[in-house]
Amino acid sequence: MPSLHPTSTVCCIFSILYLLSLRYYHSVSSRDPTSYFFDPSHAYEPRYSAHRIQEAKSFLSRASNWPSPPEPRNTPPTLCVGVVTVRRRREQYVGLTVASLLEGLTESERNSIFLDLLIAHTDPMAHPIYSEKWVETLPDRVLRYPPDDPDLQQIREWEKGGWYRNKTIYDFTHLMKDCYDTGAEYIAMVEDDTLAATGWLSSTLHALDTIQQRTTAAQNNWIYLRLFYVDDLLGWNAEEWPRYLSFAFLFWAACTGVLISIHRRFRPIPTSTIYTISGLFIPAAIALHFLAGRQTMWPMQPGVHEMNRYGCCSQGLVFPRAIIPSFLEHTDLTTDWLVDMMVEKIADQQEWMRWVVVPPVLQHIGATSSKGHGFDRSAKTIWSFRYEEYAY
């Protein structure tokens, strides 16, 4: 029986390995939105978040029976957590947000934060949570727009006219100022449709300490620590194509160089085999690398990282106290921005650094948007796949 030519043997082996690799990445990368193998039919299945929602619901039911709100504090908190909430057309998520932020905290941890809740309606009774018991027992303070607020008429006009962008920025900055007045070292602005992971506070404070060490040594100003990010934007971005091209070329050149070196020294490899491997197999392997997805092949390592680009959205941002006055000076209520667009634009103009904690400690759970009817479809895809990898 005639033996196969070495090139044919290599082709058979490579084909088998390649098919096995395709099957492997079809499974491993199915939840990576930057991958060709991404499968949205089950990628958005809540794993850890489903467990966390049940814990939040249990905490919320217990909190409804507590007799009184938290006692006033004598010293400034380490972290003021501001949550703006508005009535949504269907499900209200804010109770789960507040409960997940508080569930699992030790007594000392709870005492280190100030939970500031703003019911952002000129008529607070318009919000379904207004009469719920937990509103009286869980937040440290519940803000409402008072009847004598000088901006009340403008707020009403925004509400009636559907100017949600201007109204959202006003709510955001109004609550930020109130948090700033608590004297807190850091101000966390959290949206009312997020879910916090167990241990979120310790992870956040550790990340903030890391940032302070890095930025103090480099004497750099920074604007926020991001507690949530969307994986979709962290793929093979076109702006970085020179880096990817260099990587691909160096990998191809190194592999081809090894083959040529072996061929020249020992000559066990036919020239046709070298041409096939170099011209077909190595490019195919490189293509598979990119098809598998950046979050599969080049995932962000746990810890604190700079994220001056591709950050989305405004579900959870922690600002250092020192930056707040300067940041508020640059906000503009007349501009047709979303909150995250405004923050990013200001940060770019001032050249302020931005940071992110990995894995994220918040998840977006809102299926309907508070920004208007045109955003509901996109709301469902604002999702952190990395968050769902927490163990429970």
Stockholm file with secondary structure:
# STOCKHOLM 1.0

chainA/1-392         MPSLHPTSTVCCIFSILYLLSLRYYHSVSSRDPTSYFFDPSHAYEPRYSAHRIQEAKSFLSRASNWPSPPEPRNTPPTLCVGVVTVRRRREQYVGLTVASLLEGLTESERNSIFLDLLIAHTDPMAHPIYSEKWVETLPDRVLRYPPDDPDLQQIREWEKGGWYRNKTIYDFTHLMKDCYDTGAEYIAMVEDDTLAATGWLSSTLHALDTIQQRTTAAQNNWIYLRLFYVDDLLGWNAEEWPRYLSFAFLFWAACTGVLISIHRRFRPIPTSTIYTISGLFIPAAIALHFLAGRQTMWPMQPGVHEMNRYGCCSQGLVFPRAIIPSFLEHTDLTTDWLVDMMVEKIADQQEWMRWVVVPPVLQHIGATSSKGHGFDRSAKTIWSFRYEEYAY
#=GR chainA/1-392 SS CCCCCHHHHHHHHHHHHHHHHHHHHHHHTTTCTTSTTCCHHHHTCCSHHHHHHHHHHHHHHHHTTCSSCCCCCSSCCSEEEEEEECCCSSCCCHHHHHHHHHTTCCHHHHHHEEEEEEECCSSGGGSTTTTCTHHHHSCSEEECCCTTCTTHHHHHHHHHHTCHHHHHHHHHHHHHHHHHTTTCSEEEEEETTEEECTTHHHHHHHHHHHHHHHHHHHTCCEEEEESCCCGGGSSCCGGGHHHHHHHHHHHHHHHHHHHHHHHHHHCCSCHHHHHHIIIIIHHHHHHHHHHTCHHHHSCCCSEEEECSSSCCCSSEEEEEGGGHHHHHHTCCTTSCCCHHHHHHHHHHHHTCEEEEEESCSEEECCSSCSSCGGGHHHHTTCCCTTGGGCCC
#=GC SS_cons         CCCCCHHHHHHHHHHHHHHHHHHHHHHHTTTCTTSTTCCHHHHTCCSHHHHHHHHHHHHHHHHTTCSSCCCCCSSCCSEEEEEEECCCSSCCCHHHHHHHHHTTCCHHHHHHEEEEEEECCSSGGGSTTTTCTHHHHSCSEEECCCTTCTTHHHHHHHHHHTCHHHHHHHHHHHHHHHHHTTTCSEEEEEETTEEECTTHHHHHHHHHHHHHHHHHHHTCCEEEEESCCCGGGSSCCGGGHHHHHHHHHHHHHHHHHHHHHHHHHHCCSCHHHHHHIIIIIHHHHHHHHHHTCHHHHSCCCSEEEECSSSCCCSSEEEEEGGGHHHHHHTCCTTSCCCHHHHHHHHHHHHTCEEEEEESCSEEECCSSCSSCGGGHHHHTTCCCTTGGGCCC
//
